[in-house]
Amino acid sequence: MNSLETLLAAGQLAQAKTEAEKLLAKNPAHRDALVVMTKLSLVEGKLPQAEALLAKAEAQGATPETGLVRANIAAQKGQLDAALKAYQGVLAQDPNRAEAHFGRGMMLIKQDKAPQALEALTHAVKLQPQQDVFRYRLGQVQLEAGKTEEGLATLREVITRQPRFVPAYLSLSHALSSQEKLVDARRVLEQGLKAVPNQPRLLASVTVLSMALRDLRTSYQAASALAASRPKDADAQANLAQLMLARGQIEQARHLCQTMASLGVTSESLKMAEATCFESQEPPAYDKAIAAYEQGMGISPDGWRAANNLGQLLLRIPAEPANKHLPRAVTVLEEATRRAPERPEPLLNLALAQARLGQEKKAKELVQKVLAMPLADDTDIYQEATRLSQALAKA
């Protein structure tokens, strides 16, 4: 490894760039400097520039290093066959080049060739056992290939070797969750938070898992820590606001939403939380809740949740006559289904609204669309759709 590559490996990108530019000023055809500048261009997302620099480097003669970069460029362009061919070309020159075995394995798994990918990644780890990224990817591919115990063991090994390697905690936790081992999955994340305190991705995952375990206290603690570490992150603040609402902390949630609005931080989810706060007042501030949902719809033109929730609110607002808000509810729910035609929630709510309007034929068509979706029989939405279908059949 030349001095420029050593700087790159150490993460000293600015210094590597400075040194490479010095060499190129003296010799515009300096191959090592051109290769390093190519890699830096790729890091910066400048693909055309990287290709031009690599072509100059290859003009001095192809090497395993230029071959690896050529494969990287092909992979970034989605040209898997070309990338695979380039990696194989590197291995023809240097059979023990670990990076080429690793790259080849990653291309093979993208082509659904798990056995060959496992062989390549295993070889890469043997050649460079100190490279924990190789080991981490091997664990992921083992899991993907159905070698669950091997994959879990490999990911645990990565964590033991590199306690601050966040992706390994996340992958291991996800694998355990998929086996319904939610408590074990959360323990892995908590272990990660001891090694990397207040890490946002770990905190977010702890929040989700704790909610799945109905542990509202831990969810709240994790969400609070995440929100504190990201004070202007709309998603983190909305997550905390929703948990405040779940704990009955209506005023605290409303204050949080208003504070974020004063800072210019807003999102569909924050507006939905704000709407819930207005509806939870005594007496309910329905007009303000409606306005908040409408603002949420405007903030996220492709989002369906605010429109769906507004439709539900219009269906349950007490009114005289009783169907006063139904036409508007239908309009809003039609918009929600337009935004997310694959979601069952707005479809079912639209079916309910049409049924209440006396549009039984439309309601039946909509509820049948819901029942045709791949929903588990024990889910609330499937059971509610079934009840509505049965009621409509008797009408």
Secondary structure by P-SEA (a helix, b strand, c coil): ccaaaaaaaacaaaaaaaaaaaaaaacccaaaaaaaaaaaaaaacaaaaaaaaaaaaaaacccaaaaaaaaaaaaaacaaaaaaaaaaaaaaaccccaaaaaaaaaaaaaacaaaaaaaaaaaaaaaccccaaaaaaaaaaaaaacaaaaaaaaaaaaaaacccaaaaaaaaaaaaaaacaaaaaaaaaaaaaaaccccaaaaaaaaaaaaaacaaaaaaaaaaaaaaaccccaaaaaaaaaaaaaacaaaaaaaaaaaaaaaccccaaaaaaaaaaaaaccccaaaaaaaaaaaaaaacccccaaaaaaaaaaacccccccccaaaaaaaaaaaaaaaccccaaaaaaaaaaaaaacaaaaaaaaaaaaaacccccccaaaaaaaaaaaaaaac
